[in-house]
């Protein structure tokens, strides 16, 4: 039986509208030019409506009328959080909480309708699958907003959608088609498809995906509806993609490797072989020169972007998680983390220590942060900041890491960031190849009008055994193919170098190839 932890309704509740007709009039006069005010009014009225006692069908009709406006305002309001570093400042944190609260308020509204249907409201009997689907949708959107923003959420969100799935399964509602007026071009979905979409999105590590990749992923899900099957047991043949699993009684997790879960009544298994074959076939076709449009992967992207995302999804969903590289540093070891391009350069060159002897400069010198290493491989590491307070970090930002008592720091790039329930910041970093040496760029006479006279930089040494040449890490505005600059190393040795091509571009840096000029 479905258990919904809803507050009782209250006769004293006083929403601005208490039926569909009143809602339609209220929406007609709602001004959307002031987004913050419109969002605040919507959140207040949906919460008040949820407290108001009303007949199930009238509540359902009212909620359906609200959906279009709620989705529009939510999507526009969420743009204020795009690419924001973590932890959020107080103003952005208020926006984030408000967005989550409105999604959750919509979920509660449909749960009230579902509660009435379970209690025997005959007028809602035919709508049971839709009520489950809508409650799953808005509970999932609240979870997704946490993922997209980078904030850990508590177990109530998993309990909510696990419980809805279990009820739909028990009542035979999982595969009933539910049309959605907000997506008239898409085929009707089901509770089964929507639930698995939420789980697979989480398993794709959305904090590491760009908004463009998340948009692509969302567009591909309808193609997978018929190939995703859930069972209470599983078998694996040699070479097959291993199944994933979820536990309906576990409020801490979504999908996990099947072998990581102890089998019990609440565990279900998701076969990944069909999806693995689909991804590999699409990838091969793109590699052979087919366009995304020709292989039904969308018309607004290029083949390289699709291949990159498909490869990542296959690794996250369909490959053995034991294929990780061996740990290099002991988990729990402390490490010093530095961020800020100029700050890192100063630390690596030793100038920060020199500056610390000057009392005036000591006051403004950035503090070094202590982090704990959660895991560390030859490719990168996962770390958790020891303190709750500290600087803000964002995806694709340059940082430097000095593990333990190691004298040398390693240049890294932040691949994802997440704020834990404790308030601590957790990040994943990717190591840049080659030993890093602080350096200084000097503009030549030809470029002095367009550039600063000098700028900090890093020289990444060659790795002969991997056939990797040296490269430069420089500020954004300094790169231009063929540009000649003077490179001054830590020994004050000067060398003219010519920039080649951009290897990668991050939030505050660019890594480029070079040759002696």
Secondary structure, DSSP 4 states (H G I P E B T S, - for coil): ------PPP-TT---S-SSHHHHHHHHHH---SSHHHHHHHHHHHHHHHHHS---HHHHHHHHHHHHHHHHHHHHHHHGGGTT--BSPPHHHHHHHHHHHHHHHHHHHHHHHHHHHHHTT-GGGGGGHHHHHHHHHHHHHHHHHHHHHHTB---HHHHHHHHHHHHHHHHTT-TT--B--GGGTTSPPB-HHHHHHHHHHHHHTTGGGS-HHHHHHHHHHHHHHGGG--EES-----TTSPPPEEEETT-TT-S-EEGGGS---TTEEEE--HHHHHHHHHHHHHHHTT--TTTTTS-SSS-HHHHHHHHHHHHHHHHS-TT-PPPP-S-TT-EEEEEESHHHHHHHHHTHHHHHHTSHHHHTTSPPPEEEEEEEE-SSEEEEEESSS----B-TT-EEEEEETT-SS-EEEEEEEEEE-TTS-EEEEEEEPSS-EEEEEEEE-TTTTTTS-SEEEEEEEPPBGGGTBPPEEEE-GGG--TT-EEEEE-TT--EEEEEEEEEEEE-SS-EEEEEEE-
